Amino acid sequence: MTLLKQLTTGAAAVAALAASAYAGFAQPAPVDVDLTAGLAQGDQLTARIDADPDVFIGCGSRTIRTGGGTLVRTGFCQAKDAADEAVLCFTQDADLLDAIRALSDFAFITFSFVDDGAGGFECRRVGSSTQSFYLFDFGSLKTKK
């Protein structure tokens, strides 16, 4: 067997073992709000099933037609962690609104914010990750017999 074939075969075996080792891998990401650093992150599912019913993370958008017929588009992100640190930030930036609208169920969400100078926070960055390891393990549910 040539060296190239040996390397290819070895790489394929390692890839297969790695895939099977991580099948069903779960990685909960608890909500964390850092008011000093201006950062919040966590996954929606871990927030939803947290023992503390007040823990949450998420973003949303609104499109409002004013009385004068003008469309106003705004977005927000919000989070509260188990240490009771909470944040709510707003944005009208078109790119951030696109990022907010692209968020999906069960996503890991991360966003950053700065003081808006008026007692609130302005969203500066919105990111997400939709990985299988953020999904709920339905096999862990007990069914009645």
Secondary structure, 3 states (H helix, E strand, C coil): CCHHHHHHHHHHHHHHHHHHHCCCCCCCCCCEEECCCCEEEEEHHHHHCCCCCCCEEEEEEEEEECCCCCEEEEEEEEEECCCCCEEEEEECCHHHHHHHHCCCCCCEEEEEEEECCCCCEEEEEEEEECCHHHCCCHHHCCCCC
